[in-house]
Amino acid sequence: MTNSSVVVDRAGLWDAEALSDVAAATFPLACPPEATQGDIAIFLEQMLSGERFGEYLSDPDRTVLKAVEGAEIVGYAMLVAGRPADPEVDAVVTAGAVVELSKMYVLPGHHGSGVAAALMAATVTTAREAGAVAVWLGVNQANERAQKFYTKHGFARVGTKTFTVGNQLHDDFVFEQVF
């Protein structure tokens, strides 16, 4: 099933609260089963609040793309330009200019509708236009659905890393797509 009515565009400061709402509805779905509700709530408050999205949208090294259907934001992707801060990730990611796909989420009622594919296409286009030679991301090792999606869209597993949610460390795979 495809969704031809979705439009992907760059988000603006005026979208911060709506993006935070989408994050609150979608982030818990991507967490591993051992993530506690308390740790998820901490992460949402610290990393995905409307205020934090305002900061992300003002950061020149970040690009937030929104997927809109009608007047509703139904998904988003956040790109971060620059080399990975984690030396272990930096060692496995292709040399040169890269972009991290830091976040990509779609509201549950829009899964399988083409929204995620549209966000991915826009992500790759945006990264290429910025001069990147690759896009990399971290995905929880238990999130097989996301791993299949990334593989289907040209990503390959290149390493591992940890990801903190609240007070818990989780194991992620590092995936990369080289252009």
N, C-alpha and C positions, 0 to 999 in steps of 0.2 A: 504494500500500500504506500503510495506517495502522497505528499502534501504540497500541491503547487501553489497554495495560498500563503505559504510562509515566506516572510521577507527577512533576510539577515542583513543587519546594518550595525554600524558602530554605535555603542551606547553612549549616552551623555549623562552629566551629573543629575539631571532630572529623572533618570531611571534608577537611581541608587536604591530607593526603598522597594520598588517593584522587583529588582534583581535580588535583593535580600529575601523577599518573600518567596521567590522561586528557589533560592538556595535553601531556605528553611524546609521547603516541601520536598526537595530532591536529594540533598546531601545525605540524610539518614539512610536513604535507599541504597547508597553505594558503600556504606560502611560494612565492615565484616561483622558476623554475628556476635563476636565477643566484645564489640564496642558497646559501652553502657550508655543509657539515655543521658546520664549526668555528663559523661565525657563529650557526647554529641552536642549537648546544650552549651557546654563551655566553648567548644569549637565554633558553633554558630554565633555565639555572642562575641567571641574574640576575633574571628576571621571573616564572618559572613553577615555582619550587621549592616544596616543602611549606612551608618557612619563609615565603616570600613570600605564599603563599595564606593562611597564618596572619595575616599583616599585613593583607592585603586583607579578610579576614573580620572583623577587629577595627576596620576603618576605618568610621566612621559615614557617610561619603559614598559608600561602596560597598555594593552588594548583589550577592551571588553566588547565582545560582539553579542548582540541580542537577536534572538529569533522571535519575530512577531507574527501573530496570526490575528487578523482583525485589529483590535486595539490592545491585545493582551500579549505580554512577553511570556513565551512558552518554553524558552530555553536560553542558555547563554554559554559563552566560552570566554575564558580569560587567558590571554597570551602575555608572556613575560619575555622581553628581549634580553639577551645577554647570556654569558656562560653560566652554567650551574654553580651555585655557591658551595655545594657539597663536593669535596674533592673526589670522592669515590664515583659520584655520578659524572663529574667532569671528565674523569678518566675513561669512561665507557661511551660518552657521547662524541659524535664526529667533531673533528677539529674545525674551527672557523666560527662564523656567525651562526648562532642557533637561536631558536625561540622555544620556550617551554609552553606547552599547552597545560596550564596550571589547573584549570577547572573547565569541565564541560558537562552540563546537566540539562536534561529535558524533563518537563513535567510528565508524570506517569500517563496521563490521558493522551499524550502525543508520542509515546514510544511506538516505534515501528511505522511512523507516518512520514518519514523522510526529514524530519526536523534535525536530527543528529547528523545525518549525512550532509544537509545543507550547511550546518555549523562547521563540520569538518572541512568541507570544500572551501568555505570562506576563511577558515583558519590557515589552510595551506596557502591560499592565494595571498592573504595578508602577510604571512611569513616570507613568502617569496618576494613580494613587492618591497619588503623591508630589507632585502638583501641576505636573508638567512639561507644556509645550505641544508638545514635540517630542522625538523620539529621533534622535540622529545617530550615525554610525559611519564608520570608515575601512576600506576594503577594497582589497587590492592590485589594481592596474590589470590584471594578468595573470590574476586569478582570476575568470574569466567565470562559472563555476558559482555562486559566491557572489553575484556581481552579479545574476544572473538570479533567485536566491532572494530577495534583498532587494527587487528590483523587484516580484516577484510578491506580496510582503508589504507593498506600499504605500510603499516608499522610492523617492526620486528622487535622482539625482546633482545635487549643488549646488556642488561645488568639488573641489580637489585638496589634497594634503598629502604630506609625506614621513614615512616610518616607518623607524626604525633597528632592524635585526636584527644583533646583534653589532657588527661594524665596518662594515657596509654600510647605505647609505641606499636605500630602495625608494620607488617612487611609488605612492601610494594615491589612490583617488577618495574623496571625502566624500559620503556618502549621508545623507538625512534623511527622516523621516516626521513630518509635522505633524498634530496631532490636530484 
